[in-house]
Amino acid sequence: MSPLRVVLVDDQHLIRTGLRAVFDRAPDIDIVGEVGDGASAVDVVRAEQPDVVLMDVRMPGVDGIEATRRILADPRLARVQVVMLTTFDDDEYLFEAIRAGAAGFLLKDTTPEALREAVRTVAGGDALLSPAVTRRVLAAAAHAPVRDTARLAGLTDRERDVLAQVGGGLTNAEIGAVLHLSPDTARTYVSRLLTKLDARDRAQLVVIAYETGLVRPGERQHSSGT
């Protein structure tokens, strides 16, 4: 199996050097590019077409969110997964980054092994929202205006149940336990939701659940019983 191809984007050379050192210890991951600004990131990603981009949020010129938006708007880069590198003081950017299509977030103090595993996770098609970051994303979502409620019109009651659990940050196995479904059945429902709601990944389903008002911070999730 070919190694996963990763591009590093951060305006601090020292951080890029540290990240490269982390992945040098992983034979299944190759760093195929590293740049210090968002505009260059877009060019490198188009040239290399990596599996995963680790993208800093705050950079001069084109920031990480705009670079992510440009990358994921390119049909040729549909398979690329972008993970934002963030610190706790970047809260105001998190919600917007998911809306731009980011597959998830990593704090810059993430352990080396967790960082390597995160790359493998998003490359496999799963969203990456750690509990600490998820709390901040949901806090940001709480202040976003409720809109697009019509997007839920085509969903069955059970699909709404599943979307609510996804919005609460539950895994497929946890959704299955709550709604009395097998993990495979829960996964099938999530796949249907991605298609019906035209969502790129699970992270965007979280945003949709909050933007439509289906889920609100602090609200206890439950099944409709259908």
Residue pairs with C-beta under 8 A, 6 or more apart in sequence:
1 28
3 27
3 28
3 29
3 30
4 28
4 29
4 30
4 51
4 52
4 119
4 120
4 123
5 30
5 32
5 48
5 49
5 50
5 51
5 52
6 23
6 29
6 30
6 31
6 32
6 50
6 51
6 52
6 53
6 54
6 119
7 31
7 32
7 33
7 34
7 35
7 41
7 44
7 45
7 48
7 50
7 52
7 53
7 54
8 16
8 19
8 20
8 31
8 33
8 34
8 35
8 54
9 34
9 35
9 36
9 37
9 38
9 40
9 41
9 53
9 54
9 55
9 56
9 59
9 64
9 67
10 16
10 19
10 34
10 36
10 54
10 56
10 59
10 85
11 36
11 37
11 56
11 58
11 59
11 60
12 36
12 56
13 36
15 56
15 85
15 108
16 34
16 36
19 31
19 34
19 54
19 115
20 31
20 34
22 112
22 115
22 116
23 29
23 30
23 31
23 116
23 119
24 31
25 112
25 116
26 116
28 120
29 116
29 119
29 120
32 48
32 50
33 44
33 45
33 47
33 48
33 50
35 41
35 44
36 59
37 59
37 60
37 61
37 62
38 55
38 59
38 61
38 62
38 63
38 64
38 66
38 67
38 70
39 61
39 62
39 67
41 53
41 55
41 62
41 64
41 67
41 71
42 62
42 67
42 70
42 71
45 53
45 71
45 77
45 80
46 71
46 74
46 76
46 77
49 76
49 77
49 79
49 80
50 80
51 79
51 80
51 81
51 123
52 80
52 81
52 82
52 83
52 119
52 122
52 123
53 68
53 71
53 80
53 81
53 82
53 83
54 83
54 85
54 106
54 119
55 64
55 67
55 68
55 82
55 83
55 84
55 85
55 102
56 64
56 84
56 85
57 63
57 64
57 65
57 84
57 85
57 86
57 90
57 93
57 97
58 64
58 90
58 93
59 67
62 70
64 84
64 85
64 93
64 97
65 84
65 93
65 96
65 97
65 100
66 100
68 82
68 84
68 97
68 100
68 101
68 102
69 100
69 101
71 77
71 80
71 82
72 80
72 82
72 100
72 101
72 200
81 103
81 122
81 123
81 125
81 201
82 101
82 102
82 103
83 102
83 103
83 104
83 105
83 106
83 118
83 119
83 122
83 128
84 93
84 94
84 97
84 102
84 104
84 105
84 106
85 105
85 106
85 108
86 93
86 94
86 105
86 106
86 107
86 108
86 133
87 107
87 108
88 107
88 136
91 136
91 139
91 140
92 140
94 105
94 133
94 136
94 137
94 140
95 137
95 140
95 141
95 144
95 207
97 105
98 137
98 203
98 204
98 206
98 207
99 204
99 207
101 200
101 201
101 204
102 203
103 122
103 127
103 128
103 201
103 203
104 118
104 122
104 127
104 128
104 129
104 130
104 133
104 203
105 128
105 129
105 130
105 133
105 137
106 114
106 115
106 118
106 128
106 130
106 133
107 130
107 132
107 133
110 118
118 128
121 128
122 128
125 201
126 201
126 202
127 201
127 202
127 203
127 206
128 203
129 137
129 169
129 203
129 206
131 169
134 169
134 206
137 206
138 169
138 206
138 210
138 217
139 217
141 206
141 207
141 210
141 211
141 217
142 210
142 216
142 217
144 210
144 211
145 211
146 211
146 212
146 213
147 211
147 212
148 208
148 211
148 212
149 212
149 213
151 197
151 208
151 212
152 160
152 163
152 212
152 214
154 196
155 163
155 193
155 196
156 226
157 224
157 226
158 179
158 189
158 224
158 226
159 189
159 192
159 193
159 196
160 214
160 224
161 179
161 223
161 224
161 226
162 175
162 179
162 186
162 189
162 190
162 193
163 193
163 197
163 205
163 208
163 209
163 214
164 209
164 214
164 215
164 221
165 174
165 175
165 178
165 179
165 221
166 175
166 190
166 193
166 202
166 205
166 206
166 209
167 205
167 206
167 208
167 209
167 210
167 214
167 215
167 221
168 215
168 221
169 206
170 178
170 221
172 183
172 186
172 187
172 190
173 183
173 186
175 181
175 186
175 189
175 190
176 182
176 183
176 185
176 186
178 221
178 222
178 223
179 186
179 223
180 223
181 189
190 202
190 205
193 199
193 205
194 200
194 201
194 202
194 205
197 204
197 205
197 208
199 205
199 208
208 214
209 215
210 216
210 217
215 221
